Amino acid sequence: MRLSLITSFYLLAALAFANAERAVEGELKSFLTSPSLEMQQVFQGERFPNIVVTMKGTVLVTWGNTQVRVSRSDDGGKTWGDEMVIAKPGFQGGGTTVDEKTGDILVFVEEQHPPAPLAVYRSQDDGKTWAAEKPVVHVDSKGNVPSMHMNEHGLTLRHGEHAGRLIRPSRFYGKRNHKDEWPNHYTNAIYSDDRGKTWHTSDPFPENGTGEAAIAELSDGRLYYNSRVHWQERPKNTRRRHAFSEDGGKTWKDWQVVEVLPDGHQHRSYGCMGGLVRLPVKGQDVLIFSNVDTKNAKRERGTVWASFDGGRTWPLKRLVFEGAHGYSSLNAGRPGTPSEGWIYLNFEGGPKGGSTVARVNLAWLLGGESTGDGNVPSALAK
């Protein structure tokens, strides 16, 4: 027994060392091979997408609103393994997070539509098996406990004094998800410095009536926060919001309306969950955002936008799928793995419905259309 424990200790230490040594940021050229767009259905039925890429480059999709399911691809998204059930019953909480220090993957599951009790499921074997744990989540500065649903994936901070911190967007629902409570809703984030055992809650995003957000870390260590609007009385309520953090996600500042980015179809009084990822390119801040791009009264025309200056401007967009497209989640491949060079979009809808995963590269996106908001860098412009 003692020998087994010692062996296990050294195996875990070796895994942690390997993950620490693995490059997490590479070069832009890996995303600039032959233009490509591919799509395939991963799950049938239900709702609520997240997508992450593990330290080994395995693409992992989580999904579901009656049970939380997961599917893995270890060949960069060409093929997908059989789906596994993480929690049944269970409600996808979003914020799926890869711990880049240990390789662990965290999936957040609420018992039902929140506000609802929370469990976290942890995988220590690249998403093959999962074990439940009960995290400690501290209240925010207003004394409120955050809900997890339904936000973009989480991340491990790579730069600055808070490097290694886990962070994911979250929200406060008020008493419930109802129009009478929307003025009390706001987005925020939870962050952990002990590998996900204990979570602290950030100050609220500086605008009420927001919900369903996304976070990206920029190359200088600042955090870019992009949020849906969830209250029809807000000005320009069908346009996205953004803000920044300079303290590792504890506070948010300089919020404003992002005029160029739509927040769902424009005939509705409030928005739609969108995806966000920063490409893992050393010293550059290429952000990709996803949402619907239609003035019709339906969620359709799934589109991705590109920013080359950390979210200050969004000069380029390209249509991914003309038909049904609801909530979406984005991620990007890791250097030195089968996922390298790909941008992954998991969305509600697609040719067969359910959960569809599209994989594209930046070379394909560069064939899109100008938004009139800033310019594509001359080195990339066609």
C-alpha positions in Angstrom: 0.0 0.0 0.0 2.8 2.4 0.9 4.6 1.7 -2.3 1.4 2.3 -4.3 0.9 5.7 -2.6 4.5 6.7 -3.3 4.2 5.6 -6.9 0.9 7.6 -7.3 2.6 10.7 -5.8 5.4 10.6 -8.3 3.0 10.0 -11.2 1.0 13.0 -10.2 4.1 15.1 -9.8 5.3 14.0 -13.2 2.0 14.9 -14.7 2.0 18.4 -13.1 5.5 19.0 -14.3 4.6 17.9 -17.9 1.7 20.3 -17.9 3.8 23.1 -16.5 6.4 22.6 -19.3 3.9 22.3 -22.1 3.7 25.4 -24.3 0.3 27.1 -23.9 1.0 29.8 -26.5 2.5 29.4 -30.0 2.6 31.3 -33.3 -0.1 32.8 -35.4 1.0 30.9 -38.5 -0.6 27.7 -37.2 -4.0 29.3 -37.7 -3.2 30.5 -41.2 -3.0 27.2 -43.2 -5.4 26.5 -46.0 -8.9 28.1 -45.3 -11.2 25.5 -43.8 -14.7 25.2 -42.3 -16.1 21.8 -41.1 -19.3 21.0 -39.1 -20.7 18.0 -37.5 -23.4 17.2 -34.9 -22.1 15.9 -31.6 -25.2 15.7 -29.4 -28.9 15.4 -30.1 -31.6 17.3 -28.2 -31.3 19.6 -25.2 -29.4 22.8 -24.9 -26.4 24.8 -23.5 -22.9 24.5 -25.0 -19.4 24.7 -23.7 -16.2 23.6 -25.4 -12.6 23.4 -24.1 -9.3 22.0 -25.2 -7.4 20.0 -22.6 -3.6 20.2 -22.0 -3.2 17.1 -24.3 -5.1 18.8 -27.1 -8.3 16.7 -26.6 -11.3 18.7 -27.6 -14.0 18.3 -25.0 -17.7 19.4 -25.4 -20.1 19.6 -22.5 -23.9 20.0 -23.0 -27.3 19.5 -21.5 -30.2 20.8 -19.4 -31.7 17.6 -17.9 -28.4 15.7 -17.7 -24.9 17.0 -18.3 -23.1 15.1 -21.1 -19.6 15.2 -22.4 -17.9 14.0 -25.6 -14.2 13.9 -26.5 -12.2 14.2 -29.6 -8.5 13.2 -29.5 -7.8 13.9 -33.1 -8.4 17.6 -33.2 -12.2 17.4 -33.9 -12.2 15.0 -36.9 -14.1 12.3 -35.0 -15.9 12.2 -31.6 -16.1 9.4 -29.0 -19.2 8.1 -27.4 -21.0 10.5 -25.2 -20.7 10.1 -21.4 -23.1 11.3 -18.7 -21.4 13.4 -16.0 -24.5 14.1 -14.0 -28.1 12.9 -14.2 -30.2 14.8 -13.4 -28.1 17.9 -13.9 -28.1 21.3 -15.5 -25.2 22.6 -17.5 -23.6 25.5 -15.5 -21.2 26.7 -18.2 -17.7 27.8 -17.2 -16.0 24.5 -18.1 -12.4 25.1 -17.1 -9.1 23.5 -17.9 -6.5 23.9 -15.1 -3.3 24.4 -17.0 -1.2 23.8 -13.9 -2.5 20.3 -13.2 -4.4 19.2 -16.4 -7.6 18.8 -14.4 -10.9 19.7 -16.0 -13.7 21.2 -14.0 -17.4 21.0 -15.0 -20.0 23.0 -13.1 -23.4 21.4 -12.6 -26.5 22.9 -11.0 -29.4 20.7 -9.8 -31.9 22.6 -12.0 -32.3 26.0 -13.6 -30.7 28.4 -11.1 -30.7 29.7 -8.5 -29.9 26.1 -7.5 -27.4 24.1 -5.5 -24.0 23.6 -7.3 -21.6 20.7 -7.7 -18.3 20.6 -9.5 -17.2 17.5 -11.4 -13.4 17.1 -11.7 -11.6 14.9 -14.2 -7.9 14.1 -13.7 -7.6 11.8 -16.7 -8.2 14.1 -19.6 -12.0 13.8 -19.4 -12.4 10.1 -19.3 -13.8 9.8 -15.8 -15.4 12.3 -13.4 -15.8 12.7 -9.7 -18.1 15.1 -7.8 -17.0 17.6 -5.2 -18.6 20.3 -3.3 -16.8 23.6 -3.7 -16.8 26.6 -1.4 -18.1 29.7 -3.1 -17.9 33.0 -1.2 -20.4 35.7 -1.6 -19.7 38.9 -3.6 -19.4 42.4 -2.2 -23.2 42.7 -2.1 -23.5 39.6 0.0 -24.9 37.5 -2.9 -24.0 34.0 -3.9 -23.4 33.8 -7.7 -25.1 31.3 -10.1 -23.1 29.6 -12.8 -25.6 29.2 -15.6 -25.1 30.0 -18.5 -21.7 31.4 -19.2 -18.7 30.9 -21.5 -15.9 28.5 -20.5 -13.3 29.4 -17.8 -9.6 29.7 -18.1 -6.2 29.6 -16.3 -4.5 33.0 -16.1 -1.0 32.9 -17.7 0.4 36.4 -17.1 1.3 38.7 -14.2 1.0 38.4 -10.5 -2.1 36.2 -10.6 -0.7 33.6 -13.1 -2.1 30.2 -12.3 -5.5 31.6 -11.1 -8.6 29.8 -12.3 -11.4 32.2 -13.3 -14.8 31.8 -15.0 -17.7 34.1 -15.6 -20.8 33.8 -13.3 -23.9 35.9 -12.6 -26.4 36.9 -9.9 -30.0 35.9 -10.8 -31.9 37.8 -8.1 -34.7 35.7 -6.8 -35.3 34.1 -10.2 -35.1 34.4 -13.9 -38.2 36.6 -14.5 -38.6 40.0 -16.1 -39.6 41.5 -12.7 -36.2 40.5 -11.4 -34.1 41.5 -14.5 -33.2 44.9 -13.1 -31.5 43.1 -10.2 -29.5 40.7 -12.3 -25.8 41.3 -13.0 -22.8 39.4 -14.2 -19.5 38.8 -12.3 -16.9 36.1 -12.1 -15.6 33.5 -9.6 -11.9 32.9 -9.2 -9.8 30.3 -7.3 -6.1 30.3 -6.2 -6.2 26.8 -4.7 -7.0 24.8 -7.9 -10.8 25.0 -7.6 -11.4 24.1 -4.0 -12.4 27.6 -2.9 -13.8 30.3 -5.1 -14.1 34.0 -4.4 -16.6 36.2 -6.2 -15.6 39.3 -8.0 -17.4 42.7 -7.7 -20.4 43.0 -10.0 -20.0 44.0 -13.6 -20.7 47.8 -13.5 -24.1 47.6 -15.2 -27.2 45.9 -13.9 -29.5 43.8 -16.1 -26.6 41.8 -17.6 -26.1 38.0 -17.7 -24.3 35.3 -19.5 -20.7 36.5 -20.0 -17.3 35.6 -21.4 -13.7 36.3 -20.3 -10.4 36.3 -22.2 -7.0 37.1 -20.8 -4.9 39.5 -22.9 -1.2 39.2 -23.4 -0.4 42.0 -20.9 -2.4 40.2 -18.1 -5.5 42.4 -18.3 -8.8 40.6 -18.5 -11.4 41.4 -21.2 -15.0 40.8 -20.1 -17.9 40.6 -22.7 -21.5 40.3 -21.5 -25.0 39.7 -22.7 -27.8 42.1 -21.7 -30.7 40.6 -19.9 -33.0 43.6 -19.3 -35.0 45.2 -22.1 -34.9 48.7 -20.5 -31.1 49.1 -20.9 -29.9 51.5 -23.6 -29.0 49.7 -26.9 -30.1 46.5 -25.3 -29.4 44.3 -28.3 -25.7 45.3 -28.4 -22.9 43.6 -26.3 -21.2 45.2 -23.3 -17.5 45.0 -22.4 -15.2 45.9 -19.5 -11.7 45.2 -18.3 -9.9 44.0 -15.1 -6.4 44.9 -14.0 -6.5 43.0 -10.8 -7.0 39.4 -11.9 -10.7 39.5 -12.2 -11.6 41.0 -8.8 -13.0 44.3 -10.2 -14.2 45.5 -13.6 -13.8 49.0 -15.1 -14.3 51.1 -18.2 -17.5 49.3 -19.3 -19.2 50.4 -22.5 -21.6 49.3 -25.2 -19.9 47.4 -28.1 -21.7 49.0 -31.0 -20.4 46.5 -33.6 -21.3 43.3 -31.8 -25.0 42.2 -31.9 -26.4 40.6 -28.8 -28.9 38.1 -30.3 -31.4 38.7 -33.0 -32.5 42.3 -33.1 -36.3 41.8 -32.9 -36.0 40.6 -29.3 -35.9 42.8 -26.2 -32.7 41.2 -24.8 -29.7 39.2 -25.9 -28.2 35.7 -26.5 -25.2 33.9 -25.0 -22.1 34.4 -27.2 -18.7 32.7 -27.4 -15.3 34.3 -26.9 -11.7 33.1 -27.1 -8.3 34.6 -27.4 -6.1 32.7 -29.8 -3.1 31.2 -27.9 -0.5 33.3 -29.8 2.4 34.8 -27.8 2.4 38.5 -27.6 -0.8 39.1 -29.7 -4.4 39.7 -28.8 -6.5 38.1 -31.5 -10.0 37.6 -30.1 -12.8 35.6 -31.7 -16.5 36.2 -30.8 -19.6 34.3 -31.8 -23.3 35.2 -31.9 -26.2 35.4 -34.2 -26.3 38.1 -36.9 -29.8 38.7 -38.0 -32.6 41.3 -37.8 -35.2 38.6 -38.1 -37.2 37.3 -35.2 -35.3 34.1 -35.0 -31.9 33.0 -33.6 -30.1 32.1 -36.9 -27.1 33.2 -39.0 -24.4 32.1 -36.7 -21.4 34.4 -37.2 -17.9 34.8 -35.9 -16.1 38.2 -35.5 -12.4 38.9 -35.2 -10.5 41.5 -33.2 -6.8 42.0 -33.6 -6.3 44.6 -30.8 -7.8 42.9 -27.7 -11.4 43.9 -28.3 -11.0 47.6 -29.0 -12.2 47.1 -32.6 -13.9 44.2 -34.5 -13.1 44.8 -38.2 -14.0 41.4 -39.6 -16.9 38.9 -39.5 -17.9 35.7 -41.4 -21.0 33.7 -41.5 -20.6 30.1 -40.2 -24.2 28.8 -40.6 -27.2 30.4 -42.2 -29.9 28.5 -40.3 -30.8 27.9 -36.7 -28.0 29.0 -34.3 -28.6 29.7 -30.6 -26.2 29.8 -27.7 -22.5 29.3 -28.6 -19.1 28.7 -27.0 -15.7 29.1 -28.6 -12.2 27.7 -28.0 -8.9 27.3 -29.8 -6.4 24.5 -30.3 -3.2 24.1 -28.3 0.3 24.3 -29.7 2.0 20.9 -30.4 -1.2 18.9 -30.2 -3.7 17.6 -32.8 -5.9 20.6 -32.1 -3.3 23.2 -33.1 -4.4 25.8 -35.5 -8.1 25.2 -35.2 -10.9 27.5 -33.8 -13.8 25.5 -32.3 -17.4 26.7 -32.2 -20.0 24.6 -30.3 -23.5 25.9 -30.9 -27.2 25.1 -30.5 -28.5 24.3 -34.0 -26.8 23.5 -37.2 -27.8 21.2 -40.1 -29.1 18.5 -37.8 -29.9 20.5 -34.7 -28.8 19.6 -31.2 -25.1 20.4 -30.5 -23.1 21.2 -33.6 -19.3 21.7 -33.5 -17.8 23.8 -36.3 -14.0 24.0 -36.7 -12.5 26.8 -38.7 -9.2 28.5 -38.9 -8.2 32.2 -39.1 -7.3 31.8 -42.7 -11.0 31.0 -43.4 -12.2 33.9 -41.3 -10.0 36.3 -43.2 -12.2 35.6 -46.2 -15.1 37.3 -44.4 -16.5 40.8 -44.8 -15.5 44.1 -43.2 -17.6 45.5 -40.4 -16.2 49.0 -40.8 -15.0 49.0 -37.2 -11.2 49.3 -37.5 -8.9 47.5 -39.8 -7.4 44.1 -40.3 -3.6 44.3 -39.8 -1.8 44.8 -43.2 0.2 41.6 -42.7 -3.1 39.6 -42.7 -5.3 41.7 -45.0 -6.0 40.0 -48.4 
